[in-house]
Amino acid sequence: MHLHFSAEGQSWPIKLTGNAERTRNAMLRTLPMPLQLHTPKIAGSHIYWHAPFVEDVEGATHVLDAPAGAFLYWPVRQFLEITFAPLQAETAQVTLLGVLDAPIESIASLAATLKRDQGRRIISGSLTPDDGEIPPSTSPSPLPADMLSAHQRLWKEMPADIAQVTASRAIMHPAGPVFAAEGEARVLHELLWWTRAEIGKRDERVLRQTAELALNKAATRLRDFCHMDETPALLFTLESAMNGPLHFNALIDEAITVAGRIGAWIDLLIPWNDLNESFRKALD
């Protein structure tokens, strides 16, 4: 089966390969997938976008062993990625889903544009099926309709309180609030993944309390330090739900997806390459 990845007026075929059926089906159920591209900060030679599903690693390939042109899912970061050269200096297990069925050089050129332009504009794209059957949808979510509606709104469009966080020119603004917000969202996302990994190993009440505290802390900081309102309100709602009757597995996956999406929107505001070049100049 082939998919088509499209961005900046170009399209690239991706051939699905391997035996990661669970992850592949979760991805296929989300197609067609609108996406926003991110430039890497650590691993280097890849482009990626936030995936609208949560799955454990399947097949467990070390990320540094992923060949150039690999199409992969990085669970704990919740990204779908295309590599275009060997990656650098990162330790993680990923799920290989396929391979770019086109010259790698064109993806490298897109990555250069992305590296230059992130923070100045959002580079959007899409992932669409070319052939083959899409697996049927899973059973309906046990989560309440208002929670699912808030999720859909967050996924579709950057919240206004995130979009405006770069507007202030007060002392050390916008860098201070933006970096604080990005850090809070990233750490929340990771801690929720860690909590999920303990399902079946620790008492569920302990896991619920851990998630509650993490959600409360991040929401409070986004509200009080970063002057947001809509986004922390969504996290406070998830915090309250952790202390209720909703199915924990579904709820923790929802919290992970929401926290990851918040972090992804904030990341898109940051001109990472310009900052890195300025950092190097300041040090050198």
C-alpha positions as CSV (number, residue, x, y, z in Angstrom):
1,M,0.0,0.0,0.0
2,H,1.2,3.5,-0.8
3,L,0.5,6.9,0.9
4,H,1.1,10.3,-0.4
5,F,2.8,13.0,1.7
6,S,2.3,16.5,0.3
7,A,3.7,19.9,1.2
8,E,4.8,23.1,-0.5
9,G,3.2,22.1,-3.8
10,Q,5.1,18.8,-4.0
11,S,4.0,15.2,-3.3
12,W,6.0,12.1,-2.4
13,P,4.9,8.5,-2.3
14,I,5.5,6.4,0.8
15,K,5.4,2.7,0.5
16,L,4.1,0.9,3.7
17,T,6.2,-2.0,4.7
18,G,6.9,-4.3,7.7
19,N,4.6,-5.9,10.2
20,A,3.6,-3.1,12.6
21,E,-0.1,-3.8,11.9
22,R,-1.5,-2.2,15.1
23,T,0.3,1.1,14.5
24,R,-0.3,1.1,10.8
25,N,-4.0,0.6,11.3
26,A,-4.2,3.4,13.9
27,M,-2.5,5.7,11.4
28,L,-4.7,4.7,8.5
29,R,-7.9,5.4,10.5
30,T,-6.8,9.0,10.7
31,L,-6.4,9.5,7.0
32,P,-6.7,11.9,5.2
33,M,-4.5,13.7,7.7
34,P,-3.8,17.4,7.6
35,L,-0.5,18.2,9.2
36,Q,2.0,20.9,10.2
37,L,5.7,20.2,9.8
38,H,8.3,20.7,12.5
39,T,12.0,21.1,12.2
40,P,14.2,18.8,14.4
41,K,16.1,20.1,17.5
42,I,18.2,17.1,18.5
43,A,18.1,14.2,16.0
44,G,18.9,16.3,13.0
45,S,18.0,14.8,9.6
46,H,14.3,14.3,9.6
47,I,11.0,16.1,9.2
48,Y,8.0,15.3,11.4
49,W,4.5,16.1,12.4
50,H,2.3,15.4,15.4
51,A,0.3,12.1,15.1
52,P,-3.3,12.1,16.2
53,F,-3.1,8.7,17.8
54,V,-1.4,7.0,20.7
55,E,0.3,3.6,20.3
56,D,3.1,1.7,22.1
57,V,6.2,0.9,20.1
58,E,5.8,-2.0,17.8
59,G,8.8,-3.9,16.4
60,A,11.2,-1.7,18.4
61,T,13.9,-0.4,16.1
62,H,16.6,1.9,17.6
63,V,16.1,5.3,16.0
64,L,19.7,5.6,15.0
65,D,19.3,2.3,13.0
66,A,16.5,3.8,10.9
67,P,17.8,4.1,7.3
68,A,17.6,7.3,5.3
69,G,14.1,7.5,3.8
70,A,12.5,5.7,6.6
71,F,8.9,6.5,7.5
72,L,8.4,5.9,11.2
73,Y,6.3,6.5,14.3
74,W,8.1,7.8,17.4
75,P,5.7,6.8,20.3
76,V,6.9,8.8,23.3
77,R,7.2,12.0,21.1
78,Q,4.0,11.1,19.3
79,F,5.4,12.0,15.9
80,L,5.3,10.6,12.4
81,E,8.6,11.2,10.6
82,I,10.5,10.9,7.4
83,T,14.3,10.7,7.7
84,F,16.6,11.8,4.9
85,A,20.1,10.9,6.4
86,P,21.4,9.1,9.5
87,L,20.1,10.7,12.7
88,Q,22.4,12.0,15.4
89,A,22.8,11.7,19.2
90,E,19.4,10.3,20.4
91,T,18.4,7.1,22.1
92,A,14.9,5.9,21.5
93,Q,12.9,2.9,20.2
94,V,10.6,3.7,17.2
95,T,8.2,1.8,15.0
96,L,9.1,1.5,11.3
97,L,6.1,1.9,9.0
98,G,7.5,2.2,5.5
99,V,10.0,3.9,3.2
100,L,10.0,7.0,1.0
101,D,9.5,5.8,-2.6
102,A,11.1,8.8,-4.2
103,P,14.5,10.5,-4.2
104,I,15.6,11.5,-0.7
105,E,17.2,14.8,-2.0
106,S,13.8,16.4,-2.4
107,I,12.8,15.7,1.2
108,A,16.2,17.1,2.3
109,S,15.4,20.3,0.3
110,L,12.0,20.6,2.0
111,A,13.8,20.1,5.4
112,A,16.1,23.0,4.6
113,T,13.1,25.3,3.9
114,L,11.5,24.1,7.1
115,K,14.6,24.7,9.1
116,R,14.9,28.3,7.7
117,D,11.2,29.2,8.0
118,Q,9.9,27.6,11.2
119,G,8.7,30.3,13.5
120,R,8.1,32.7,10.6
121,R,5.3,30.7,9.0
122,I,3.6,27.3,9.5
123,I,4.4,24.8,6.7
124,S,1.3,22.7,6.3
125,G,0.8,19.5,4.4
126,S,-1.2,16.3,4.2
127,L,-0.9,12.5,4.3
128,T,-3.4,10.7,2.1
129,P,-4.0,7.1,1.0
130,D,-3.3,6.1,-2.6
131,D,-4.5,2.5,-2.7
132,G,-5.6,-0.3,-0.3
133,E,-8.3,-0.6,2.2
134,I,-8.7,1.7,5.3
135,P,-9.4,-0.4,8.4
136,P,-12.8,0.1,10.0
137,S,-13.1,2.5,12.9
138,T,-12.8,1.1,16.4
139,S,-15.6,1.2,18.9
140,P,-16.9,4.7,19.9
141,S,-14.9,6.6,22.5
142,P,-16.2,6.2,26.1
143,L,-15.3,9.9,26.8
144,P,-18.0,12.6,27.0
145,A,-19.0,14.5,23.9
146,D,-17.8,17.9,25.2
147,M,-14.3,16.5,25.8
148,L,-14.1,15.1,22.3
149,S,-15.4,18.3,20.8
150,A,-12.7,20.3,22.6
151,H,-10.1,17.8,21.4
152,Q,-11.3,18.3,17.8
153,R,-11.2,22.1,18.0
154,L,-7.6,21.8,19.4
155,W,-6.6,19.5,16.7
156,K,-8.1,21.6,13.9
157,E,-6.7,25.0,14.8
158,M,-4.1,26.7,17.0
159,P,-6.0,28.1,20.0
160,A,-6.1,31.9,20.1
161,D,-4.3,32.1,23.5
162,I,-1.3,30.1,22.0
163,A,-1.3,32.2,18.8
164,Q,-1.0,35.5,20.8
165,V,1.8,34.4,23.1
166,T,4.4,35.8,20.7
167,A,2.7,39.3,20.6
168,S,4.1,40.8,23.8
169,R,7.2,43.0,23.7
170,A,7.4,43.5,27.5
171,I,10.8,42.8,29.2
172,M,12.1,39.4,28.0
173,H,8.9,38.8,26.0
174,P,8.0,36.9,24.0
175,A,10.9,34.5,24.6
176,G,10.2,34.0,28.3
177,P,6.5,33.0,28.1
178,V,7.0,31.0,24.9
179,F,9.9,28.9,26.2
180,A,8.1,28.4,29.5
181,A,5.0,27.3,27.8
182,E,6.8,24.9,25.4
183,G,8.8,23.4,28.3
184,E,5.6,22.9,30.4
185,A,3.8,21.2,27.5
186,R,6.7,19.0,26.6
187,V,7.3,17.7,30.1
188,L,3.6,17.2,30.7
189,H,3.3,15.1,27.5
190,E,6.3,13.0,28.5
191,L,5.1,12.5,32.1
192,L,1.7,11.3,30.9
193,W,3.4,8.8,28.6
194,W,5.5,7.6,31.6
195,T,2.2,7.3,33.6
196,R,0.6,5.3,30.8
197,A,3.5,2.9,30.7
198,E,2.8,1.9,34.3
199,I,-0.7,0.7,33.6
200,G,-1.0,-2.8,35.0
201,K,2.2,-2.3,37.1
202,R,1.0,0.2,39.7
203,D,-2.4,0.9,41.4
204,E,-4.7,2.8,39.1
205,R,-5.5,5.3,41.8
206,V,-1.8,6.2,42.0
207,L,-1.6,6.7,38.3
208,R,-4.7,8.9,38.3
209,Q,-3.3,11.0,41.1
210,T,0.0,11.4,39.2
211,A,-1.8,12.5,36.1
212,E,-3.9,14.9,38.1
213,L,-0.9,16.6,39.6
214,A,0.9,16.8,36.3
215,L,-2.1,18.3,34.5
216,N,-2.7,20.8,37.3
217,K,0.9,21.9,37.5
218,A,1.2,22.5,33.7
219,A,-2.2,24.2,33.5
220,T,-1.4,26.5,36.4
221,R,1.9,27.6,34.8
222,L,0.3,28.2,31.4
223,R,-2.4,30.3,33.0
224,D,-0.3,32.2,35.6
225,F,3.1,32.5,33.9
226,C,2.1,32.5,30.2
227,H,-1.1,34.4,30.3
228,M,-3.2,31.7,28.6
229,D,-6.8,30.9,29.4
230,E,-8.5,28.5,26.9
231,T,-5.6,26.0,26.8
232,P,-5.1,25.6,30.5
233,A,-8.9,25.3,30.9
234,L,-8.8,22.2,28.8
235,L,-6.0,20.7,31.0
236,F,-8.0,21.6,34.1
237,T,-11.0,19.7,32.7
238,L,-8.8,16.6,32.1
239,E,-7.4,17.0,35.7
240,S,-10.9,16.9,37.1
241,A,-11.8,13.9,35.0
242,M,-8.9,11.9,36.4
243,N,-10.8,11.9,39.8
244,G,-14.0,10.5,38.2
245,P,-15.5,7.4,36.8
246,L,-14.2,7.7,33.2
247,H,-12.2,4.7,31.9
248,F,-8.6,5.4,32.7
249,N,-7.0,4.0,29.6
250,A,-9.1,6.1,27.3
251,L,-8.6,9.2,29.5
252,I,-4.8,8.9,29.7
253,D,-4.6,8.5,25.9
254,E,-6.8,11.6,25.6
255,A,-4.6,13.6,28.0
256,I,-1.5,12.5,26.1
257,T,-3.0,13.6,22.7
258,V,-4.1,16.9,24.1
259,A,-0.8,17.7,25.8
260,G,1.1,16.7,22.7
261,R,-1.0,18.9,20.5
262,I,-0.6,21.9,22.8
263,G,3.2,21.4,22.7
264,A,3.2,21.0,19.0
265,W,1.3,24.2,18.4
266,I,3.7,26.1,20.7
267,D,6.7,24.6,19.0
268,L,5.6,25.9,15.6
269,L,5.9,29.5,17.0
270,I,9.6,29.2,17.7
271,P,12.3,30.1,15.1
272,W,14.6,27.3,16.3
273,N,17.3,27.7,13.7
274,D,17.6,31.5,14.2
275,L,17.8,30.9,18.0
276,N,20.5,28.2,17.6
277,E,22.6,30.4,15.3
278,S,22.3,33.3,17.8
279,F,23.2,31.0,20.7
280,R,26.3,29.8,18.8
281,K,27.4,33.4,18.1
282,A,27.0,34.4,21.7
283,L,29.1,31.4,22.9
284,D,31.8,31.8,20.2
